Amino acid sequence: MIVVTGASGQLGSAVVEKLLDRTSADQVAVSVRAPEKLAELSERGVRVRRGDFTDAASLEAAFEGASGVLVVSMDAVGEEVVQAQRTAAAAAEAAGAKRVLYTSHVGASATSAFPPMIDHAATEEALQNAGVTFLRNGFYATTVSRILQPALETGELRVPEDGPVAWTTHDDLAEAAARILLDGGFGGLTPPLTGPAAVDFRQIAAIASDVTGRAIRHVVVSDDKYRDGMLAAGLPPEAADMMVGMFVASRRGDFGPADPALATLLGRPATSIEDYLAETQA
């Protein structure tokens, strides 16, 4: 049985659907903090149990009978997050899972300017001898959509200096995780699992212009000015700092280059940012 954590989130829910495309529902289980929110999965025959990364006992029950476990990284930062992710991986091992995957990131680094990457690196270090496969996932393309939203109204994509990012879709990464969970392959650290090309926001502005039929001009602003704009839009200071950190990390080259490993694993081309934006913004 394959157990997926975080199955109420965008990536986790997509992984569940990819698994159900390839195996029967009685071979799929989910571990979530609020099982009542996934009643629809229960009705489809998926085992739904409560599992909380901060409650090892709950994970012991949620992972019972698991042959494989996908530990989806938490949407938070800090030492408590690293410890919780360690707890989840340890519980999977204790449950007898032969294959444990953790959703890490291509930019994982203890010296990153983007806080989530520091936590990914710390989690990898903490679990390096635990037999975990670390999925070095590319940066989610959904971030491009969020950053683009104001530009679609104003015609100006006002962002700090950045660097090329190999944007990657949730759907592609979900399929990759499902394939590894079911078929095996890889061990330890995977190659970067990314989209087919790394592009910067100057190129994103041009692509978005073509896709939407509206001219979008790329305008470089200072980090401080961008942060001020985020604060004015109502973002909390820590969230604004994190956004600036993402741009700092990208211009250091932390989120590129692109790698062919994802396409090889999928047996087809990975989704390009052009195709993603054509689907979501046209």
Secondary structure, DSSP 4 states (H G I P E B T S, - for coil): -EEEESTTSHHHHHHHHHHHHHS-GGGEEEEES-GGGGHHHHHTT-EEEE-BTTBHHHHHHHTTT-SEEEEPPPSS-SHHHHHHHHHHHHHHHHTT-SEEEEEEETT--TT-SSHHHHHHHHHHHHTTTTTEEEEEEPPBTHHHHHHHHHHHHHSEEEE-----B--B-HHHHHHHHHHHHHH----SBPPPB--S--B-HHHHHHHHHHHHSS--EEEE--HHHHHHHHHHTT--HHHHHHHHHHHHHHHTTTT----THHHHHHTSPPPPHHHHHHHHH-
